[in-house]
Structures are given as structure tokens and as C-alpha cells.
Amino acid sequence: MDKILEALVSSSHPLPVKRAIVKRVVEAAEKEVSGEQCQALYRLTARLILQGTDAFQRQVGTQVQEAYARYHRDEFAHFLSKDYVLELLQQGCGTLDRRDPAILDFLHSCLRLLISCPAVLELAPVVRAEALRIVCERPEAVLCARLAALLADFPQCVPRDKAAVLFCQQLVRSFAHFQCPVAEEAELRRYVAQVSHVATLLQGIWKAEPSTLLPSLQEVFAVISATDSSFQPSIALASLVHHIPLQMITVLIKSLTTDQNVKDASMTQALSRMIDWLSWPLASHVDTWVVALLKGLAAVQKFTILIDVTLLKIELVVPHVVPLVRSLQADGLHTSGAFLLQFSELVHCMMSQYSGFPDLYDPILEAIKDLPKPGEEKIRYVLNQSAWTSQSNSLAPGPLVLTGKSETGKTGLVNLGNTCYMNSILQTLFMATDFRRHVLSLHLNGSNSLIKKLQVLFAFLAHTQRAAYAPRSFLDASRPPWFTVGSQQDCSEYLRFLLDRLHEEEKTFRALQMAKPRPLPSNSGDIQDSPTHSTTDTSLCFHPEHVDVECDGRTLVERMFGGRLSTGIRCLQCHSLSEKEEPFTDLALAFCPSVRTAQGPVDQLGGLGAINGGGEGSEGSVREGVHPRMERAGADPVLSLSDLVEYFLAPEVLEEENRYFCERCGSLQRAERTMTVVMAPEYLILTLLRFSYDATCHVRRKILDNVGIPLSLGLPVHWNPLHANSAPSSSSPSSSPSVRVDSPESGENLAKKLKPSRREEEEDEDGFTDSGREGGQRGEGSGVCVVPYVLSSVVMHSGMSSESGHYYSYGRNVTGTDGCATTNLFSQTPVSQEEPSSSSSSLSEGMAASKDVLESGGQNSRDWFLFNDSRVTFTNFQSVQNITSRFPKDTAYVLIYRKQEAGGQPGALPATINGSGFNGEPPLHKDLMDAITKDNKLFLQEQELSSRTRALQTASASCSSRPDGSDDNEPPGSCGPSGGGGGGGFNTVSRLVF
């Protein structure tokens, strides 16, 4: 009969004829059939079911097998022997692979035909062993689902005792390898159903054998806490959480949070992945476990883990905010509207807590602009509910990802623990192109000086393959001694200290060099090739191909950042004039009280407070109702940077308690003080005095006024031909660039500045039109010219207080000749001093004239970079201009402008294209190049080692157990000259605070 049936199904007869004959064969099963005939039919039907070429053949095989197994069960039990089952599960059938789900389906249907037969118990040990082997091979979800269906119907085939524990652990590992198809919705639904079947099997085993639950959960944690970045566990693991008894939450959370063997990095990774599970469609109770774990970590004060998890996930969440808001706004449901109100409040709280990321938050603000904004009191209330009061430690061990540079090609700086004040300044100095090239060109010959460490830092920023460089050595060498380690510091104070150190260091080197005998120079002129030259010799000489000007006695800091300011005090009684010139490296610009008091009173220090009518409190909070002017702190700027420069240079009347002691009069007299720039620096550093002390409330407040930042700026310089070619001596006591022109803490600096009164102007017209009749007069021929500058970098401060917040910076490559085409737009004709308004008018006219020309070079182009510690992204000048109007707590603090020279002037560097010279960066010295090459090789070795480790872990995954913590070890740090160290491979894109 089996021959007839085999010939029939493969014949070309019409299908109805075939069905009729098959029906006769099925009906014949009720009759007596020999054992040999039954076995032949069983073998035939097995081939048809497993290897049938079409659905008809498989259907015929199933019908005939079921009929003959029902009436001849003993023969069928003899057919389904242990050897046959092992052959199917280990070798497959014909061309059918053993891992094909059809094998398990066939075995499942065969066991159903023997469900009440003792033969099932005989086959159970074989199936148990093979089930364990199958899950150890990491089957796909579909095969696991078929196995789960078989074991659910035949629980006697489920592994038992110790094998049950191993089976559950390996099944969890298989879960972690499930791959979700995303091609079609139908496939996704089938995948979800398959995962649910496997999860239900595990639930059944846990109920039948409770001893398997804890090892299974330990395996789940081992999987999701692994820090190997090459393998991401499947989100399907979320299905298991639904079946974990909620009564175990307390015990398990306490065990996890107090276990000393659980590393912080492992816990961070596990919690992060559990948060990812929330998107799984069947993730019941996952939120309960996540919240319980968060509370458990807070209870044991592991705030670092909590904050690190927030920082790791926040950037992944941010891109989904805009589509979510638009989707909820479009559906028009009442529940959606209520959710949006609460969601908008939380978003504002997030931006307040993690400020300083305009590139991430700009699209969000646009999406929620029509939703109500919570007040500062509400934001403070919500944030104060958080128990995560500790700041994250950037050096805490965490998941390290070896990545290359960002698409910008720029290198970030690793935050070493509240060091954003240093990182922002270093990035601005690095983007001061001419200064950077001079530093890289220095011959320092193995010195361990600060300028050498800066050279190493610049070299690594320019040439390392790492995404971020860790400036540990430079931080140790450059941190001011009064700066508290790990605390928020003032970036402008750090900048002044750094420049002063570099200046004094070079002066010391020169003095030491002059004190010892110098050998005769060789023909090549390379001092480092001289055998008598000391290894500590740090004479600061430049490569001649980069600078054609001989040393003029000034230090590098003086040549790049040094200017000179003349302060004149004229007694209004005797009209004698006292003048003094001082060097400066930055101009500290105060806010004009007359502008700030347009809508109300203001204290003399000019520090009014913060956004939404608040002042800075003792804990960095905002007080309500201080000043109505603060209501529009984020509006269009009332002031421009030019206004602050003009205010800084405006005459100031010294009267009442600020009266001037006139030596000629021999008494305190009313006087007029004027400050004029007599020598313009190559790089003009402007610091906005935003932090002031309110003696009434005893708090330091931040002025949040929006100041317009121009791309170009004209600086009035009083030109005197008698001093045009004179350079200050480096040995002069007053030549230190650290001399403060205006101190932010000085009340005198912020005293009310006024124009001369009408009575005083009339006195001048009566006979005192010169700078003084008998006191020191200015040289004849002096006048005012407006020196053009273009913006190079801006350091932003995000926050409400000088003791808290975050620094980040914008920058672009600008050289002294980038804007030479626009220099003719600025008035450079000397103007007589008898025209007091000429400087301010020239300043405004110069800016207006150059606006259209420079706008195309910086307004909308992507030649600007946003440096936020390790994160470096493209941006544009429009983002710089609009930052405070979009984010009221983010304000410009330190600005660096580059002076523009006419082409061909002495000292000008080669012309540039898009900020890079024709010759590119200066060639690095051999020691720098060797160090960078060594570190880049080490970086590649770290990547190769990581790849090999991942391969070994994958190969041994079938026998894996709870990780021993080795994945938490950080890769070896990179090397560098003087122990500087390169970046450690940190990927801190999502680190939004210090």
C-alpha cells in the first residue's frame, strides 16, 4: 500500500482523483494491517510531512499517519524509537537541517499521537537532553517557540533538577540573541507571539521548580549588565519581567544594590537596558522594576549610577521628543492634551537641570513653544523632589566605547570632574589659529614647562585619532592653587591665570638664557642640534617659515593677546592731567546701569539677578519679583557688545566718595577719568562682567541680559606716531599681561560712568580744550583709528550662578588675514581728539559697513564648531547670536576677536583658505610626532584587543555564566609626553553636566 500511495501523490492525476484514493487508504487503517506494512507507511508519511514538495503531499502524509497511528498505536510507538528521535534532532531528515523548526513540529505531532502511551515516558530523557542542547546552541525565536510548545504539552520532557537550572539559564541567553524582524507588521506580530510562548515556558518552569527562578534572574542581570559593546542583548528579555513575581522585588533589589561584586559600570549598563525595555509592546511591570531599582540605588546613595544612567539615556530620548509632541498634538484627544502639559513641564525641567546644549534643545523648544512654560518656582519644586543630589564623577568606571573623531574632524576634551571651565578655554585657545600655530612651532627641547604641556595638548587635539583627549597632565600643571579640585570655577579667572603663567614662564626662560654663556650658533641655526645645548633649554624660537619677524622683546602672550591701555585722570578744578599706561590681556566689560534701569532701580554693582524676575539665591535658586527688567532677559538684545565697549571707554566722573586726590590742588577733587586703548592686541579678549555681589541680599547674582554678539567689531585705538614703533620692554615691571584693567570684584570699575556735564563742556570751550593746560598733554598728531576685528570664539556660561552651571564654547578658524578684504570698510583715518564722539560713531559705522560682507562668511555657514567637553558638533553663527533668546540661562561670557590686517603687512601669516593655510599646520617636532604616533597605534591596538575579546566571548557564550567583572576594567590609558596622556577612549557624548 505504501508503494501505491507514494506513486499516487507524485503522479499527474487530477487532484480530486488523488483525494478519493487517499480517502480509501485512510479508511483502510481500520482493518488489520501487518506490522511491516505499518512501518513502511510510517516511514513514507514521515518523508511526505518533512520533505514533501507541496502542501498536498504534506497533508496526505499527516492524514495517513494520524489514521494508522490511532488504530495501530503499538506499531507507531515502535516506529518512534529513541534512535529515530535522536537521528531527527541531531542529523535532520534528508536535506532538512536539524535546526529546522519542521523537525520539532513533526516530533511534537508524533508525541501527541502517543500522549497516553508509556512510550512517551521512555522518550522523555532523550527529549530532555536534546532540549538542553538546542537552547545551548542559541536558536532563533521561531525554533525556541516550537520547542516551548512541545515542552508545554509534554512537561515530562522538561529538564529537571540541576539540568533545569542550566536549561533556564541557557534559555535566557537564547532570549538575549533573538533578532526582531522589522520588514513587515505581520512578521513583527509573529515574533512577539513567539517570544511570548518562550517566556510562558520559563514561567511554567519557575512555578514547577522555584529553585530555578533566582539563577534565571541572575543570568538575566549578567546578560544586561555586560559592558561588551559588541553585543547588545535583545529587547525581548523584557517579556520575562512580566512573569517575575512582584513579591521578589524587595529581596532582589536589596541584593543587587548591596552586592559588592556588582560593579557600578555593570549596574549602569543593566539599568540603561531596562529603560530600553520600556518600548517593548509586552513590557508589563518593567516600569515597576525600573522605579524600584532607581529607589534602591538612591537608598544606598549610589547617585553616580543614577546620574550616569540619566546622561546615557537623555540624548537617546531627546530626538524622539519632537515626533512625540507632534503626534499627540495631532490626535486631538483630551488625554493627549493633559499629557502634553505635564510633558512640557518635565522638558523644561530637563533643560534647566542639564543646560548648555542648544543644538539638542532647539528643535524641542520649537515644538513646545505654544505650550505653557512653568515658572522658575515650579521648576525648582520639581527638581527638588529628586534625591539625586550628587554630581556625577566623570572618572567613574563606565561603559567605554572606542570611537574615532566626530564628523567635524575636531577632538573633544574629556571632563575630568567639573573641568568644563578649563576645557572651554583650551578649545578657544586652540581655535585661535595663529596662536596655535605659534605654539606648535616652538622649539622646547624636551622641557617639562607649562608651554610644553600646552604644545603637547594642541598637538594631540590636532592629530589624535581619539574622539576625546584627556588633559590630565595639563590640568595638574595649570590649575590655580586656590581652585578647589572637583568644584565649579570661573573660566575667565582661569584664562587670566594661564596667560600670566605662560608670560612669566617665558620671561624666566629668557632671563636664564641670557645669564648663561651662549655657544656660537651653527650654520643651520637649529639650537637643538647644538651638543652644548641643555635639555632643559626652552628658548622660545619660531620656525622661520612661519614667522618672518624677529623677536621684538615681547613674550608670545604679549604678541598674541597683549594690548596697552592708557588711563587719564583730569582734575575738574585745576584741569591737570595724570596719565598712566598699563598692559592688558582682556577687557572686563561692565553693564551700563543707565540702560539696565530703564524699567526700575538697580544696585550700583549692576548685578540684577536672573530670568523671570529672579536674583541668585544662596543655593543657586531664583527669587521672584526682584526686577521687572528680568522678564525680558531672553528677548531681543537691548545691548550690543559695541555698547559695552563704548561704555567701558566712556569718560567717568569721580565724585563724592570716589573723588580723586589731586597733587596739584593738594586735596580731594571732582575729576574725570578716561581710558583709551593705545595699542590693539592681535587677539582681543572681552569678558562680560555677569557675576556681581549684592550686598543687600548677600548673594552673588548673574546678569542674564541678552547682549548682541557682532561677527565683526571695531575697536577705537588712540594712535600716536611718536609711540607707533615702540614696543614695551619685557623687563618693565608694568609689562606683565596679568595686570587687571578692571576687576569683576572692583566696585570702582562698576561705578557709575557719565559723560561730562554741560557746565564742564562750557569750561572746556572757555580755554581748556586741550587735554590739560599744565599737566601732561598728549603728543601732537595723536588721533583715533578703528581697528577691525572678527569673532573667533565665544565661551558660554549656562546656569544661574558663578558657583554652578556649565561652560561650553563656540569657535572657528580665523587668522589675521581672513578678513583683510573687509579692512577697508573700517575707518582708519586718524581723527582729532577734539571730536569726542568720533570713536563711537566710527565703531558703529564700521560694524554696519562690514555686516553684509562678513555675514556670508559666518552667519549661515557651517564653519563654526560647538565644543562641549567630549562632544563636538557643527553649528553656525546664527546659533551663537540667538543662544540667549532661546535659552535665557545661556549667556556669552568670554569672547575672543581676531584683529584683521591688510595683506602683505609684516608679521602676517600665509593666506588661508577656509581657515587653513596653504601650507596647513606647522610641522610637528619629532618628539610630538612620535608621541602621537605611539598613542594612535595604542588606540588601534585597543580596538583590535576589544574585537578579539568580543570574538572570544561570543565563542564561549554557550557556556557563559555570571560575568566576573573583567569587562568593567578600563582599557589602558594612552601615553603622551610628560605623562600627558591621550584620551582614554571615553565616549561621553551624552554627558550633559560636569
Residue pairs with C-beta under 8 A, 6 or more apart in sequence:
1 25
1 28
1 33
1 37
1 40
1 41
2 37
2 40
2 41
2 43
2 44
4 25
5 22
5 25
5 41
5 44
5 60
5 64
6 44
8 18
8 21
8 22
9 18
9 22
9 48
9 56
9 57
9 60
10 57
11 18
15 56
18 56
18 60
22 60
22 63
22 64
25 64
26 63
26 64
26 67
29 64
29 67
29 68
29 70
29 71
29 72
30 71
33 41
33 68
33 72
35 75
35 78
38 68
38 72
38 75
38 76
38 79
39 75
39 78
39 79
41 64
41 65
41 68
42 65
42 68
42 69
42 75
42 76
42 79
43 79
44 61
44 64
45 60
45 61
45 62
45 64
45 65
45 68
46 61
46 65
46 93
46 106
47 61
47 93
47 94
48 57
48 58
48 60
48 61
48 64
49 58
49 61
49 62
49 65
49 106
49 109
50 93
50 94
50 96
50 102
50 103
50 106
51 93
51 94
51 95
51 96
52 58
52 60
52 61
62 109
65 113
66 113
68 75
68 76
69 76
69 110
69 113
69 114
70 113
73 113
73 114
73 117
76 110
76 113
76 114
77 114
77 117
77 119
80 110
80 111
80 114
80 119
80 123
82 122
82 123
82 126
85 107
85 123
85 126
85 127
85 130
86 126
86 130
88 98
88 103
88 106
88 107
89 98
89 103
89 107
89 130
89 134
90 98
90 130
91 98
92 98
92 100
92 103
93 103
96 102
96 103
99 137
99 139
99 143
101 142
101 143
101 146
104 143
104 146
104 147
104 150
105 146
107 127
107 150
108 146
108 149
108 150
108 153
111 120
111 123
111 150
111 153
111 154
112 153
114 120
115 153
120 154
120 156
121 156
123 157
124 154
124 156
124 157
127 150
127 154
127 157
128 157
128 158
128 159
128 160
128 163
131 147
131 151
131 157
131 158
131 159
131 167
132 159
132 163
132 166
132 167
132 170
134 143
134 147
135 144
135 147
135 167
135 170
135 171
135 173
135 174
136 170
136 958
136 959
137 958
138 173
138 174
138 177
138 957
138 958
139 147
139 174
140 178
140 179
141 178
141 179
141 191
141 194
141 195
141 198
141 236
142 194
144 171
144 174
144 175
144 178
144 194
144 198
145 193
145 194
145 195
145 197
145 198
148 197
148 198
148 200
148 201
149 197
150 157
151 157
151 158
151 201
152 197
152 200
152 201
152 204
155 204
155 208
158 164
158 167
158 204
158 205
158 208
159 166
159 167
160 209
161 209
164 205
164 209
164 211
164 212
165 211
165 212
165 215
165 216
167 205
168 202
168 205
168 206
168 212
168 215
168 216
168 219
169 215
169 216
169 219
169 961
170 958
171 198
171 201
171 202
172 202
172 216
172 219
172 220
172 223
172 237
172 240
173 219
173 223
173 957
173 958
173 960
174 198
175 195
175 198
175 234
175 236
175 237
175 239
175 240
176 223
176 233
176 234
176 237
177 234
178 191
178 195
178 234
178 236
179 234
180 188
180 191
180 234
180 235
180 236
181 187
181 188
181 191
182 188
192 281
192 282
195 236
195 239
195 282
196 239
196 282
198 239
199 239
199 240
199 242
199 243
200 243
202 216
202 240
202 243
203 243
205 212
206 212
206 213
206 216
206 243
213 244
213 245
213 248
216 240
217 244
217 248
217 252
218 962
219 961
219 962
220 237
220 240
221 256
221 270
221 962
222 960
222 961
222 962
222 963
223 233
223 237
224 233
224 237
224 269
224 270
224 273
224 274
225 262
225 266
225 267
225 269
225 270
225 963
226 233
226 266
226 269
226 963
226 967
227 265
227 266
227 269
227 399
227 400
227 967
227 968
228 949
228 950
228 953
228 967
229 399
229 400
229 401
229 946
230 946
230 947
230 950
230 953
230 954
231 950
231 953
231 954
233 273
235 276
235 277
235 279
235 280
236 280
237 277
238 277
238 278
238 280
238 282
238 283
238 286
239 280
239 282
239 283
241 277
241 283
241 284
241 285
241 286
241 289
242 282
242 283
242 284
242 285
242 286
244 285
244 289
246 285
246 288
249 288
249 289
249 292
250 292
253 292
253 293
253 295
253 296
254 296
256 262
256 267
256 293
256 296
257 267
257 293
257 296
257 297
257 299
257 300
257 302
258 300
261 965
263 397
263 965
263 968
264 302
264 304
264 305
264 308
264 396
264 397
264 398
265 396
265 397
265 398
265 399
265 967
265 968
266 963
266 965
266 967
266 968
267 297
267 302
267 305
268 305
268 308
268 309
268 312
268 398
268 399
269 399
271 290
271 293
271 294
271 297
271 305
271 309
272 309
272 312
272 313
274 286
274 289
274 290
274 293
275 290
275 309
275 313
277 283
277 286
278 286
278 287
278 290
280 286
294 306
297 303
297 305
297 306
298 306
298 387
298 388
301 390
303 387
303 388
303 389
303 390
303 392
304 390
304 392
304 393
304 396
306 388
307 388
307 390
307 391
307 392
307 993
308 392
308 396
308 398
310 388
311 354
311 392
311 990
311 991
311 992
311 993
312 399
312 990
313 990
314 350
314 354
314 990
314 992
315 360
315 989
315 990
315 992
316 990
318 360
318 361
318 364
321 347
321 363
321 364
321 367
322 363
322 364
322 366
322 367
324 343
325 340
325 343
325 364
325 367
325 368
326 367
328 336
328 337
328 339
328 340
328 343
329 336
329 340
340 368
340 371
341 371
341 372
344 368
344 371
344 372
344 373
344 374
345 374
345 378
345 382
346 382
347 364
347 368
348 373
348 374
348 379
349 374
349 379
349 382
349 383
351 361
351 364
351 365
351 887
352 379
352 383
352 889
353 383
353 993
354 992
354 993
355 798
355 799
355 805
355 806
355 887
355 889
355 890
356 796
356 798
356 799
356 805
356 806
356 807
356 808
356 868
356 890
356 992
357 808
357 868
357 992
358 866
358 879
358 883
358 886
358 887
358 890
359 866
359 873
359 875
359 879
361 886
361 887
362 879
362 886
365 886
365 887
374 382
375 612
375 624
376 610
376 611
376 612
376 614
376 621
376 622
376 624
377 622
377 624
380 621
380 622
391 418
391 993
391 994
392 991
392 993
392 994
393 417
394 414
394 415
394 416
394 417
394 988
394 991
394 994
395 416
395 417
397 968
397 969
397 970
400 970
400 971
400 984
400 985
400 986
400 987
401 985
401 987
402 939
402 942
402 943
402 946
402 971
402 985
402 987
403 467
403 985
403 987
404 465
404 466
404 467
405 411
405 465
405 466
405 467
405 872
406 412
406 467
406 871
406 872
406 873
407 874
408 865
408 872
408 873
408 874
410 461
410 865
410 867
410 872
411 460
411 461
411 462
411 464
411 466
411 467
411 468
411 469
411 872
411 983
412 467
412 468
412 469
412 867
412 868
412 869
412 870
412 871
412 872
412 988
413 422
413 423
413 426
413 427
413 461
413 468
413 469
413 470
413 471
413 867
413 869
413 870
414 468
414 469
414 470
414 471
414 869
414 870
414 983
414 984
414 986
414 988
415 423
415 869
415 870
415 988
415 991
415 994
416 470
416 471
416 472
416 475
417 485
417 486
417 994
418 486
418 487
418 488
418 489
418 994
419 475
419 994
420 806
420 807
420 808
420 869
420 994
421 488
421 489
421 490
421 491
421 494
421 807
422 471
422 474
422 475
422 478
422 479
422 491
422 494
423 471
423 807
423 867
423 869
424 491
424 795
424 796
424 807
424 808
424 809
424 867
425 491
425 494
425 495
425 498
425 795
425 809
425 894
426 457
426 471
426 474
427 793
427 809
427 811
427 867
428 792
428 793
428 794
428 795
428 809
428 811
428 894
428 896
429 435
429 436
429 454
430 436
430 457
430 458
430 461
430 462
430 811
431 792
431 793
431 811
431 812
431 813
431 814
431 865
432 560
432 683
432 792
432 793
432 896
432 898
433 792
433 813
433 814
433 815
433 898
433 912
433 915
434 560
434 682
434 683
434 815
434 816
434 898
434 909
435 556
435 560
435 561
435 683
436 458
436 462
436 921
437 546
437 909
437 917
437 921
437 922
438 542
438 546
438 547
438 556
438 560
439 451
439 454
439 455
439 458
439 556
440 455
440 458
440 459
440 462
440 921
440 922
440 924
440 928
441 542
441 543
441 546
441 547
441 922
442 451
442 455
442 540
442 541
442 542
442 556
443 526
443 527
443 528
443 539
443 540
443 541
443 925
444 451
444 452
444 455
444 538
444 540
444 925
445 527
445 528
445 533
445 535
445 536
445 537
445 538
446 452
446 535
446 536
446 927
447 536
447 537
447 538
448 978
449 505
449 509
449 538
450 477
450 478
450 501
450 502
450 505
451 502
451 505
451 506
451 538
451 540
451 556
452 538
452 977
452 978
453 473
453 474
453 477
453 478
453 978
453 980
454 474
454 502
455 928
456 473
456 474
456 928
456 931
456 976
456 977
456 978
456 980
457 469
457 471
457 474
457 980
459 924
459 928
459 931
459 932
460 469
460 932
460 935
460 976
460 980
460 982
461 469
462 921
463 924
463 932
463 936
464 932
464 935
464 936
464 939
464 982
464 983
465 936
465 939
465 940
466 935
466 939
466 974
466 982
466 983
466 985
467 870
467 983
467 986
467 987
468 869
468 870
468 983
468 986
468 987
468 988
469 982
469 983
470 973
470 974
470 981
470 982
470 983
470 984
470 986
471 980
472 979
472 980
472 981
473 976
473 978
473 979
473 980
473 981
474 980
478 494
478 497
478 498
478 501
479 485
480 489
480 493
480 494
480 497
483 489
483 494
488 802
488 803
488 804
488 805
488 994
490 691
490 802
491 795
491 797
491 807
491 893
491 894
492 586
492 687
492 744
492 795
492 893
492 894
495 586
495 685
495 894
496 585
496 586
496 738
496 740
497 738
499 557
499 561
499 585
499 737
499 738
500 585
500 736
500 737
500 738
502 555
502 556
502 557
503 555
503 557
503 558
503 736
503 737
503 738
504 736
504 738
506 540
506 555
506 556
506 557
507 555
507 730
507 731
509 538
509 539
509 540
510 539
510 540
510 730
513 537
513 539
519 530
519 532
519 533
521 527
521 530
522 529
522 530
527 533
527 537
527 539
527 541
540 555
540 556
541 551
543 922
543 923
545 919
545 922
546 909
546 922
547 907
547 909
548 906
548 907
549 906
549 907
552 559
552 727
553 727
553 728
553 729
553 730
554 562
554 727
554 728
554 730
555 562
555 730
555 737
557 585
557 737
558 583
558 728
558 730
558 735
558 737
559 682
560 681
560 682
560 683
561 585
561 586
561 681
561 682
561 683
561 685
561 737
562 583
562 584
562 585
562 679
562 681
562 737
563 583
563 584
563 585
563 677
563 679
563 680
563 681
563 684
564 581
564 582
564 583
564 584
564 677
564 678
564 679
564 728
565 581
565 582
565 583
565 584
565 587
565 675
565 676
565 677
565 678
565 741
566 579
566 580
566 581
566 582
566 675
566 676
566 677
566 678
566 718
567 579
567 580
567 581
567 582
567 673
567 674
567 675
568 577
568 578
568 579
568 580
568 673
568 674
568 675
568 676
568 771
569 577
569 578
569 579
569 654
569 660
569 671
569 672
569 673
569 674
570 576
570 577
570 578
570 671
570 672
570 673
570 674
570 771
570 772
570 775
571 577
571 660
571 662
571 664
571 665
571 669
571 670
571 671
571 775
572 653
572 669
572 670
572 671
572 672
572 760
573 662
573 665
573 669
573 670
574 662
574 664
574 665
574 669
574 774
575 768
575 772
575 773
575 774
575 775
576 662
576 663
576 664
576 772
576 773
576 774
576 775
577 771
577 772
577 775
577 776
577 777
578 663
578 775
578 776
579 776
579 778
581 678
581 734
582 734
582 739
582 741
583 728
583 734
583 735
583 736
583 737
583 739
584 681
584 737
584 739
584 740
584 741
585 681
585 685
585 737
585 738
586 685
586 686
586 687
586 741
586 894
587 645
587 648
587 684
587 685
587 686
587 687
587 741
587 742
588 687
588 689
588 740
588 741
588 742
588 743
588 744
588 749
589 641
589 644
589 645
589 647
589 648
589 686
589 687
589 688
589 689
590 606
590 644
590 647
590 648
590 689
590 742
590 749
590 750
591 606
591 639
591 644
591 688
591 689
591 703
591 705
592 606
592 639
592 643
592 644
592 647
592 753
593 602
593 604
593 606
593 752
595 638
595 639
595 643
596 602
596 606
596 608
596 629
596 703
596 705
597 629
598 629
598 638
599 627
599 628
599 629
600 627
600 628
600 629
602 608
602 627
603 694
603 695
603 696
604 747
604 750
604 751
604 752
605 692
605 693
605 694
605 695
605 747
605 750
606 689
606 692
606 703
606 750
607 691
607 692
607 693
607 694
607 700
607 701
607 702
607 703
608 615
608 626
608 627
608 629
608 630
608 701
608 703
609 615
609 616
609 622
609 623
609 626
609 627
609 630
609 701
609 702
609 703
609 704
610 616
610 622
610 630
610 633
610 701
610 702
610 704
610 800
610 889
611 622
611 630
611 633
611 634
611 704
611 800
611 888
611 889
612 622
612 624
612 630
612 631
612 633
613 624
613 625
613 626
613 627
613 628
613 630
613 631
614 621
614 622
614 623
614 624
614 626
614 630
614 800
615 622
615 623
615 626
615 627
615 694
615 697
615 699
615 701
616 622
616 694
616 699
616 700
616 701
616 702
616 800
616 801
617 623
617 699
618 698
618 699
620 799
620 800
620 801
620 803
620 804
621 800
622 800
623 697
630 704
633 704
633 705
633 706
633 884
633 888
634 704
634 706
634 884
634 885
634 886
634 887
634 888
635 706
635 885
636 706
636 885
637 705
637 706
637 707
637 708
637 884
637 885
638 705
638 706
639 705
639 706
639 707
639 708
640 707
640 708
640 710
641 686
641 707
641 708
641 709
641 710
641 713
641 895
642 710
642 713
642 714
642 843
642 844
642 847
644 686
644 688
644 707
645 686
645 713
645 715
645 843
646 839
646 840
646 843
647 753
648 675
648 742
649 674
649 675
649 676
649 677
649 716
649 839
650 753
650 755
651 672
651 673
651 674
651 753
651 754
651 755
651 756
652 672
652 673
652 674
652 751
652 752
652 753
652 754
653 670
653 671
653 672
653 673
653 753
653 754
653 756
653 757
654 660
654 670
654 671
654 672
654 673
654 751
655 670
658 748
658 751
659 668
659 669
659 670
659 671
660 668
660 669
660 670
660 671
660 673
661 667
661 668
661 669
662 668
662 669
662 671
664 774
664 775
672 756
672 760
675 741
676 716
676 717
676 718
677 715
677 716
677 717
677 718
678 717
678 718
678 720
678 723
679 717
680 715
680 717
680 787
680 899
681 899
682 816
682 898
682 899
683 792
683 896
683 897
683 898
683 899
684 713
684 715
684 789
684 896
684 897
684 898
684 899
685 894
685 895
685 896
686 894
686 895
686 896
686 897
687 744
687 893
687 894
687 895
688 707
688 891
688 892
688 893
688 894
688 895
689 703
689 742
689 744
689 749
689 750
690 702
690 703
690 704
690 797
690 891
690 893
691 700
691 701
691 702
691 703
691 744
691 802
692 700
692 701
692 703
692 744
692 750
693 699
693 700
693 701
693 745
694 700
694 701
700 801
700 802
700 803
702 797
702 799
702 800
702 801
702 802
702 891
704 884
704 888
704 889
704 891
705 891
706 884
706 885
706 888
706 891
707 884
707 891
707 892
708 881
709 791
709 794
709 880
709 881
709 892
709 895
710 791
710 847
710 851
711 790
711 791
711 851
711 854
711 855
711 857
711 858
711 859
711 877
712 788
712 789
712 790
712 791
712 819
712 822
712 846
712 847
712 850
712 851
712 854
713 788
713 789
713 790
713 791
713 843
713 847
713 897
714 786
714 787
714 788
714 789
714 826
714 827
714 842
714 843
714 846
714 847
715 786
715 787
715 789
715 843
716 784
716 785
716 786
716 787
716 839
716 840
716 842
716 843
717 784
717 785
717 786
717 787
718 782
718 783
718 784
718 833
719 782
719 783
719 784
719 785
719 830
720 778
720 779
720 781
720 782
721 779
721 781
721 782
722 779
722 781
723 779
728 734
728 735
729 735
742 749
743 749
756 764
767 773
769 834
770 777
771 777
771 778
771 833
778 833
781 830
782 830
782 833
783 829
783 830
783 831
783 832
783 833
784 830
784 831
784 833
784 838
784 839
784 842
785 827
785 828
785 829
785 830
785 831
786 826
786 827
786 828
786 839
786 842
786 843
786 846
787 826
787 828
787 899
788 819
788 822
788 823
788 825
788 826
788 846
788 850
788 899
788 900
789 897
789 898
789 899
789 900
790 814
790 818
790 819
790 822
790 854
790 858
790 897
790 898
790 900
791 814
791 858
791 877
791 880
791 895
791 896
791 897
791 898
792 811
792 812
792 814
792 896
792 897
792 898
793 809
793 810
793 811
793 812
793 895
793 896
794 809
794 810
794 811
794 880
794 892
794 894
794 895
794 896
795 807
795 808
795 809
795 892
795 893
795 894
795 895
796 807
796 808
796 809
796 810
796 883
796 890
796 891
796 892
796 893
797 805
797 806
797 807
797 890
797 891
797 893
798 805
798 806
798 807
798 808
798 887
798 889
798 890
799 805
799 806
799 889
800 889
805 889
806 993
806 994
807 893
808 866
808 867
808 868
808 869
809 866
809 867
810 864
810 865
810 866
810 867
810 875
810 879
810 880
811 864
811 865
811 867
812 858
812 863
812 864
812 865
812 915
813 863
813 912
813 914
813 915
813 916
814 898
814 915
815 898
815 909
815 912
815 915
815 917
816 898
816 899
816 900
816 901
816 908
816 909
817 900
817 901
817 903
817 908
817 909
817 911
817 912
818 898
818 900
818 912
818 915
819 854
819 898
819 900
820 900
820 901
820 902
820 903
821 853
822 850
822 853
822 854
822 900
823 900
823 901
823 902
825 846
825 849
825 850
825 853
826 842
826 846
826 849
826 850
827 842
827 845
827 846
831 838
831 839
831 842
832 838
857 863
858 864
858 876
858 877
859 876
859 877
859 878
860 876
860 877
860 878
861 876
861 877
862 874
862 875
862 876
863 876
863 914
863 915
864 874
864 875
864 876
864 877
864 879
864 880
865 872
865 873
865 874
865 875
866 872
866 873
866 874
866 875
866 879
869 988
869 991
870 986
870 987
870 988
870 989
870 991
871 988
871 989
871 991
880 892
883 890
883 891
883 892
884 890
884 891
884 892
901 907
901 908
903 911
909 917
910 917
910 918
910 919
911 917
911 918
912 918
924 932
927 977
928 977
931 975
931 976
931 977
934 975
935 974
935 975
935 976
935 982
938 972
938 974
938 975
938 982
939 974
939 982
939 985
942 971
942 972
942 985
945 971
946 971
953 960
970 984
971 984
971 985
973 981
973 982
973 984
974 981
974 982
974 983
974 984
974 985
975 981
975 982
976 982
